[in-house]
């Protein structure tokens, strides 16, 4: 047993999604501002890690947002991993579904990290067992990456088990755990894992994929993402997890500052006149600070005739300090029927796709929207300037 006060310390993060971008708002150097927010969040976490000097770092998947990240995203990743390497902090980076190619012919981006000292990329379609000596104790990290085929992933999870010769056994993997509640992200290539497959008496299970910090079960933990990727995460705190073993795992969630995001309470416009609708929106806008925030407002039971009379630019002007503002509306009280009004730039492909889905008869529109937007951004990133 480690002496009191000298317990093994592990830092667990996931879902940094380097390269993610949104809203087409650029900074003074022509870089998408949301993409820059993602980098800033990751760098802030690395700053903390270097200052606090844990014994191990585990990144549980989706370091990148796509299989083919831009040169800029790659540069940020290498620069920060080099900082951890220079600080001599062992860092395990497990491949997630976003950076794992489906075809064998497509090289994995994690190959770039193979020769970084103290950095251990895990991505070769099979489990890996990494051993470390920490304060005289043997620590085993059993890492299962997202695999090209679900069968390979499930088989790897079945094979891994605690090593009796180790003082501490940690499992690190990336997927949607199925328990009382399923931690899905509604992505086409996510793998759902029964909780029973993870309950093998590991001292800790470091999970990635679900963007909200959740303790699924004793010692089975999602760290959550380091930034907000959608309005589904508007109310979530973002950060990472610090785990101290002395001797059992004590989990502490560490929140980090991110750009504020507000999905405002929907306004019921039933029986309201145009003036009354505008007055209510004005009242909402005056009751909170939207400075540099991402904001969405929804109008329910809105008469179509009144909607067509709304001056959208006037609505947007009520939130002058917002980083990004979206207005959604529907003639019913069903959130699934909401359609986004065009307060963004005409020709924005993401906005066009959102209008198409909102006006369609598809079920589960929110899931379709999030998945479609991500594909569009991936494609734009691959076809655009990689500098």
C-alpha positions in Angstrom: 0.0 0.0 0.0 1.3 3.5 -0.8 2.0 5.8 2.1 -0.7 8.2 3.0 -0.3 11.4 1.0 1.8 9.7 -1.6 -1.0 7.9 -3.5 -0.8 7.2 -7.3 -2.2 10.2 -9.2 -3.8 9.7 -12.6 -5.2 12.5 -14.8 -8.0 11.3 -17.1 -9.3 13.4 -20.0 -11.0 12.6 -23.3 -12.9 14.0 -26.3 -10.7 17.0 -27.0 -11.8 16.9 -30.7 -8.9 19.0 -32.0 -9.9 20.5 -35.4 -13.6 20.8 -34.6 -15.0 24.1 -36.0 -18.4 25.8 -36.2 -20.3 29.0 -37.2 -17.6 30.3 -39.7 -16.6 33.1 -37.4 -12.9 33.8 -37.9 -10.3 35.5 -35.7 -7.9 38.2 -36.9 -5.6 35.5 -38.4 -8.4 33.8 -40.4 -8.8 30.8 -38.0 -12.2 29.6 -37.1 -12.9 31.0 -33.6 -14.6 27.8 -32.3 -11.7 25.7 -33.6 -9.5 28.1 -31.6 -11.7 27.6 -28.5 -11.2 23.9 -28.8 -7.4 24.3 -28.9 -7.5 26.8 -26.0 -9.4 24.3 -23.8 -6.9 21.5 -24.5 -3.9 23.8 -23.8 -5.4 24.9 -20.5 -5.8 21.3 -19.4 -2.2 20.5 -20.4 -1.0 23.6 -18.5 -2.7 22.2 -15.4 -1.2 18.8 -15.9 2.3 20.1 -16.2 1.8 22.3 -13.1 0.3 19.5 -11.0 2.6 16.7 -12.2 0.4 13.6 -12.0 2.1 10.2 -12.2 0.2 9.2 -15.4 -2.1 10.8 -18.0 -4.8 8.9 -19.9 -6.5 10.4 -22.9 -9.5 8.1 -23.5 -10.2 8.8 -27.1 -11.1 11.4 -29.8 -8.0 13.5 -29.4 -8.9 14.7 -33.0 -12.3 15.4 -34.5 -11.7 13.6 -37.7 -9.7 10.8 -39.4 -7.8 13.4 -41.4 -7.2 16.4 -39.1 -5.8 19.6 -40.6 -2.1 20.5 -40.2 -3.1 23.1 -37.7 -4.9 20.5 -35.5 -1.9 18.1 -35.8 0.5 20.9 -34.9 -1.4 21.7 -31.7 -1.6 18.0 -30.7 2.2 17.5 -31.2 3.1 20.7 -29.5 1.1 19.8 -26.4 2.2 16.1 -26.3 5.8 17.3 -26.6 5.2 19.5 -23.5 4.1 16.4 -21.6 7.0 14.4 -23.0 9.5 17.1 -21.9 7.9 17.1 -18.4 8.5 13.3 -18.4 4.8 12.6 -17.6 3.8 9.2 -19.1 0.8 9.9 -21.4 -1.4 7.1 -22.9 -3.5 8.3 -25.8 -6.2 5.9 -26.9 -7.8 6.1 -30.3 -11.5 7.0 -30.4 -14.1 6.6 -33.1 -13.5 10.1 -34.7 -9.9 9.5 -35.6 -10.0 5.7 -36.4 -10.2 5.1 -40.1 -12.6 2.4 -41.4 -10.3 1.2 -44.1 -6.9 -0.5 -43.5 -5.4 1.4 -46.4 -6.0 4.7 -44.6 -3.0 5.4 -42.3 -3.8 6.3 -38.7 -2.8 9.7 -37.6 -1.5 8.4 -34.3 1.5 7.0 -36.1 3.0 10.5 -35.8 3.3 10.0 -32.0 5.2 6.7 -32.1 8.6 8.2 -31.4 7.6 10.7 -28.8 9.2 9.8 -25.5 6.8 9.2 -22.6 3.8 9.2 -25.1 2.1 5.9 -25.7 -0.4 6.0 -28.7 -2.8 3.0 -28.7 -4.5 2.5 -32.1 -3.6 -0.8 -33.7 -7.0 -2.5 -33.6 -6.1 -4.6 -30.6 -5.7 -4.1 -26.8 -2.3 -3.1 -25.4 -1.0 -3.6 -21.9 1.3 -0.9 -20.6 3.3 -1.2 -17.4 4.8 1.6 -15.2 6.7 1.7 -12.0 5.4 4.5 -9.8 6.7 5.1 -6.3 7.7 1.5 -6.0 4.4 0.1 -7.2 3.5 -1.7 -10.5 0.8 0.0 -12.5 -0.8 -1.8 -15.4 -2.9 0.2 -17.9 -5.0 -2.0 -20.2 -5.9 0.1 -23.2 -8.6 -0.9 -25.8 -8.8 1.5 -28.8 -11.8 2.0 -31.1 -11.4 -0.7 -33.7 -12.4 -0.8 -37.4 -14.8 -3.6 -36.7 -17.0 -3.9 -33.7 -16.2 -7.6 -33.2 -12.5 -6.8 -32.8 -13.4 -4.2 -30.2 -15.7 -6.5 -28.2 -13.3 -9.4 -28.4 -10.5 -7.1 -27.1 -12.7 -6.1 -24.1 -13.5 -9.7 -23.4 -9.8 -10.6 -23.4 -8.6 -7.8 -21.1 -8.5 -8.5 -17.4 -6.6 -7.3 -14.3 -3.0 -8.5 -13.9 -2.7 -10.0 -10.5 1.0 -9.1 -10.4 0.2 -5.4 -10.7 -0.6 -3.2 -7.6 -3.0 -1.2 -9.7 -5.0 -2.1 -12.8 -6.6 0.6 -15.0 -8.7 0.0 -18.1 -8.9 2.8 -20.7 -11.3 2.6 -23.6 -13.7 4.6 -25.8 -17.4 3.7 -26.3 -21.0 4.1 -25.2 -21.6 2.1 -22.0 -24.9 0.4 -21.7 -26.2 0.3 -18.1 -29.4 1.7 -16.6 -28.9 4.4 -19.1 -27.0 4.3 -22.4 -24.3 6.9 -22.9 -24.7 7.3 -26.6 -23.6 10.2 -28.8 -25.8 9.1 -31.7 -22.9 8.6 -34.1 -23.0 6.0 -36.8 -19.7 4.3 -35.8 -20.1 4.3 -32.0 -19.8 1.0 -30.2 -22.2 0.2 -27.3 -20.6 -1.8 -24.5 -22.5 -3.6 -21.8 -21.4 -2.4 -18.3 -20.9 -6.0 -17.3 -17.9 -6.2 -19.7 -16.1 -3.5 -17.7 -16.8 -4.9 -14.2 -13.8 -7.1 -13.9 -12.4 -5.6 -10.6 -10.2 -3.0 -12.3 -9.1 -0.3 -9.9 -10.4 2.3 -12.3 -12.0 2.4 -15.8 -11.2 5.6 -17.8 -13.8 6.1 -20.4 -14.1 8.4 -23.4 -16.9 9.1 -26.0 -19.8 10.5 -23.8 -19.3 14.3 -23.6 -20.8 14.7 -20.1 -18.8 13.9 -17.0 -20.5 10.9 -15.4 -19.6 8.3 -12.8 -21.3 5.3 -14.3 -20.5 3.0 -11.5 -17.9 2.8 -8.8 -14.6 3.5 -10.5 -16.1 3.5 -14.0 -16.0 7.1 -15.2 -16.5 9.3 -18.2 -14.3 12.4 -17.9 -16.5 14.3 -20.4 -15.2 16.5 -23.2 -13.1 19.6 -22.6 -15.3 22.0 -24.6 -19.0 22.2 -25.7 -19.7 20.8 -29.1 -23.4 21.3 -29.4 -26.4 22.8 -27.6 -27.1 19.4 -26.1 -24.1 20.2 -23.9 -25.1 23.8 -23.1 -25.7 23.1 -19.4 -22.7 20.8 -18.9 -19.5 21.7 -17.0 -16.5 20.8 -19.0 -13.1 19.6 -17.8 -11.2 16.5 -16.8 -10.8 14.0 -13.9 -8.1 13.6 -11.4 -7.9 10.2 -9.7 -6.0 9.5 -6.5 -5.4 5.9 -5.3 -4.7 5.7 -1.6 -5.3 2.8 -2.0 -8.7 2.9 -3.6 -9.7 5.4 -6.3 -10.9 8.8 -5.3 -12.4 10.7 -8.3 -12.4 14.5 -8.5 -13.9 16.4 -11.4 -11.9 19.5 -12.4 -14.0 22.0 -14.3 -12.2 24.3 -16.8 -13.4 27.5 -18.3 -15.0 27.3 -21.7 -17.0 29.7 -23.9 -20.5 30.2 -22.4 -23.4 28.5 -24.2 -27.1 29.1 -23.5 -30.0 27.2 -24.8 -32.7 29.5 -23.5 -36.0 28.5 -22.1 -38.4 28.2 -25.1 -41.0 31.0 -25.4 -44.7 29.9 -25.8 -46.0 32.3 -28.5 -49.6 30.9 -28.5 -52.1 33.8 -28.8 -49.3 36.4 -28.8 -49.3 39.2 -31.4 -46.1 40.2 -33.3 -45.5 43.1 -30.8 -46.0 40.8 -27.8 -43.6 38.2 -29.3 -40.9 40.9 -29.8 -41.5 42.3 -26.3 -41.0 38.9 -24.7 -37.8 38.3 -26.7 -36.6 41.8 -25.6 -37.3 40.9 -22.0 -35.4 37.6 -22.3 -32.4 39.3 -23.8 -32.2 41.9 -21.1 -32.3 39.4 -18.3 -28.9 37.7 -18.9 -25.4 38.5 -20.1 -24.8 37.1 -23.6 -21.4 38.6 -24.0 -19.2 36.4 -26.2 -21.7 33.5 -25.6 -23.3 31.0 -28.0 -27.0 31.5 -27.7 -30.1 29.7 -29.0 -33.7 30.8 -28.5 -36.8 28.8 -29.5 -40.3 30.1 -30.2 -43.1 27.5 -29.8 -46.7 27.8 -31.1 -45.7 30.6 -33.3 -48.3 31.6 -35.9 -46.7 31.3 -39.4 -48.1 34.6 -40.4 -46.5 36.3 -37.4 -43.2 34.5 -38.0 -43.0 35.9 -41.6 -43.5 39.4 -40.2 -40.6 39.1 -37.7 -37.6 41.2 -38.6 -34.9 38.6 -37.9 -32.1 41.2 -37.9 -34.0 43.1 -35.1 -34.2 39.9 -33.0 -30.5 39.4 -33.5 -29.7 43.0 -32.5 -31.3 42.3 -29.1 -28.3 40.0 -28.4 -25.5 42.4 -29.7 -22.7 41.0 -27.6 -23.4 37.3 -28.4 -20.6 35.4 -30.2 -23.3 33.4 -32.1 -27.1 33.6 -32.0 -29.7 31.2 -33.4 -33.5 31.5 -33.5 -35.7 28.4 -33.8 -39.4 28.4 -34.3 -42.4 26.0 -34.7 -46.1 26.3 -35.1 -46.5 23.5 -32.5 -45.3 22.9 -29.0 -43.1 20.0 -30.1 -39.4 20.7 -29.9 -38.7 18.1 -32.7 -40.6 20.4 -35.1 -38.4 23.4 -34.5 -36.8 25.0 -37.6 -33.9 27.4 -37.4 -34.4 30.9 -38.7 -31.7 32.2 -41.0 -29.9 34.7 -38.8 -26.6 33.2 -40.0 -24.9 34.0 -43.3 -26.8 32.9 -46.4 -24.9 30.0 -48.0 -23.6 28.5 -44.8 -23.8 24.8 -45.6 -24.4 23.8 -42.0 -27.4 26.3 -41.7 -28.8 25.0 -45.0 -28.6 21.4 -43.8 -30.3 22.4 -40.5 -33.1 24.1 -42.3 -33.6 21.0 -44.5 -33.7 18.6 -41.6 -36.0 20.8 -39.5 -38.5 21.0 -42.4 -38.4 17.3 -43.0 -40.6 14.5 -41.6 -37.6 12.6 -40.1 -37.8 11.3 -36.6 -35.0 12.0 -34.0 -34.0 15.2 -35.8 -31.6 16.3 -33.1 -29.4 13.2 -33.6 -29.5 13.6 -37.4 -28.5 17.2 -37.1 -25.5 16.6 -34.9 -24.2 13.8 -37.0 -24.8 15.6 -40.3 -23.2 18.8 -39.0 -20.1 16.9 -38.0 -19.8 15.3 -41.4 -20.1 18.6 -43.1 -17.4 20.1 -40.9 -15.1 17.1 -41.5 -15.5 17.6 -45.2 -14.9 21.3 -45.1 -11.8 20.7 -43.0 -10.4 18.2 -45.5 -11.1 20.3 -48.5 -10.1 23.6 -47.1 -6.9 25.3 -46.2 -4.8 23.0 -44.0 -2.5 25.6 -42.7 
